[in-house]
Amino acid sequence: MILIADCHASPRRGNEAEFAQLLDQLARTRHDVVFLGDILDFWIALPGYEKELHRHFLQWCQRESGRRQVGFVEGNHEFFVARQHATAFSFCAPDEHVDGAGRLFIHGDTINRADRSQRLLRAVVKSRLICWGEQVVPGATWVAKVIKSHFESRRPAMAKYYPEAQVRAFVHAWFARGVKAVYMGHFHEARVVEAPPGRICQVVPPWCGTDLVGVIPEGGGPAEIRRCQEIPAES
């Protein structure tokens, strides 16, 4: 299984071509794929907001989910994807997903409970009321730009902060519920969290700016961090 986090693909970042190459490379492998959020830099999955980049990604996921598992969990830069496009994926979750092997996939932006402003903002902008308003209220596209600007202004400060105690408490609570492994992104660095024997918690590094992905071996265990081009193509 290949884990991909924080691509932040967008025209603003100028990495659309590289992201298309990533998808092409993934299509040549035989592995299942899970996208751990913030894959497209700012994605409001509603009519009038989606562009060619969003449509291309959805078409890829729809096609590839017919021949492998393709999972998606929303990040803090994605809105209403699970509500609008669940059928394009093998699984698509707004918050987290636990699979049949007891593996939890989550973006990670809800873990730091001390970051109350982020949690409140997330609850508001992903609410049904905002979903309705962005479709019918005049000027809603301006509101979307304000939200996007807020996320961009927070990124430099938050990227430097890894809430170690909060992450450890979060994953151990899930271990107590029977989860065997936790995989997340969001924090823009690679980390392996201390866990009881037989349990795993791993923060996957961002693909954006690194070209790195996580590869879970067939027998399970920690994901190897590798460049996507190094993953063998299907023979």
ZILINFEN-V272993 format. One record per backbone hydrogen bond with DSSP energy under -0.5 kcal/mol. CO is the residue of the C=O (numbers start at 1). NH is the residue of the N-H. E is the energy in kcal/mol with one decimal. If there is no record, write none. Layout:
BEGIN
((CO;NH;E) (CO;NH;E))
END
This chain:
BEGIN
((1;216;-3.1) (2;34;-2.7) (3;214;-2.6) (4;36;-3.6) (5;207;-2.9) (6;208;-1.8) (9;41;-2.3) (10;14;-1.0) (10;15;-1.3) (15;19;-2.1) (16;20;-2.3) (17;21;-2.0) (18;22;-2.0) (19;23;-2.2) (20;24;-2.2) (21;25;-2.5) (22;26;-2.6) (23;27;-2.2) (24;28;-0.8) (25;28;-0.8) (26;29;-1.7) (28;234;-5.1) (32;2;-2.9) (33;71;-2.8) (34;4;-2.4) (34;36;-0.6) (35;73;-2.1) (37;6;-2.2) (38;8;-2.4) (39;9;-2.4) (42;44;-0.6) (43;45;-0.8) (43;79;-3.0) (44;46;-2.3) (46;49;-2.0) (46;50;-0.9) (51;55;-2.1) (52;56;-2.7) (53;57;-2.0) (54;58;-2.4) (55;59;-2.4) (56;60;-2.1) (57;61;-2.5) (58;62;-2.7) (59;63;-2.3) (60;64;-3.0) (61;65;-2.2) (63;66;-1.2) (64;67;-1.8) (64;68;-1.1) (69;33;-2.8) (70;90;-2.7) (70;91;-1.1) (71;35;-2.8) (72;93;-2.4) (75;78;-1.1) (77;43;-2.8) (79;45;-2.6) (80;84;-2.1) (81;85;-3.1) (82;86;-0.6) (85;88;-2.0) (86;89;-1.6) (91;72;-1.5) (93;74;-2.5) (95;107;-0.8) (97;99;-0.5) (97;105;-3.0) (99;102;-2.0) (102;104;-0.5) (102;180;-2.7) (102;181;-1.4) (103;99;-2.1) (103;105;-0.5) (104;183;-2.7) (105;97;-2.1) (106;185;-0.5) (107;185;-1.8) (108;111;-1.2) (111;113;-1.5) (112;115;-1.5) (114;116;-1.8) (115;119;-1.9) (116;120;-2.7) (117;121;-2.5) (118;122;-2.5) (119;123;-2.2) (120;124;-2.2) (121;125;-2.9) (122;126;-1.5) (124;127;-1.6) (127;131;-2.1) (128;132;-2.5) (129;133;-2.7) (130;134;-2.7) (131;135;-0.5) (132;135;-1.1) (132;136;-1.3) (133;137;-2.6) (137;140;-1.6) (139;142;-0.8) (139;143;-1.4) (140;144;-2.2) (141;145;-1.7) (142;146;-1.8) (143;147;-2.3) (144;148;-2.4) (145;149;-2.4) (146;150;-2.0) (147;151;-2.1) (148;152;-2.2) (149;153;-2.1) (150;154;-1.6) (151;155;-1.4) (152;156;-0.6) (154;158;-2.4) (155;159;-2.6) (156;160;-0.5) (157;160;-0.9) (158;161;-1.6) (160;162;-0.6) (161;163;-0.5) (162;164;-2.0) (163;167;-2.6) (164;168;-2.5) (165;169;-2.3) (166;170;-2.3) (167;171;-2.6) (168;172;-2.1) (169;173;-1.6) (170;174;-1.5) (171;175;-2.4) (172;176;-1.9) (173;177;-0.7) (174;177;-0.6) (174;179;-2.0) (175;178;-1.8) (180;200;-1.5) (181;104;-3.4) (182;202;-2.6) (183;106;-2.1) (184;204;-3.5) (185;187;-1.9) (191;203;-3.2) (196;199;-2.1) (200;182;-2.3) (201;193;-2.4) (202;184;-2.1) (202;204;-0.6) (203;191;-1.7) (206;212;-0.6) (207;210;-2.0) (207;211;-3.1) (211;228;-1.4) (213;226;-2.5) (214;3;-3.4) (214;216;-0.5) (215;224;-2.9) (217;220;-2.1) (222;217;-0.5) (224;215;-2.4) (224;226;-0.7) (226;213;-2.8) (227;230;-1.9) (228;231;-1.7))
END
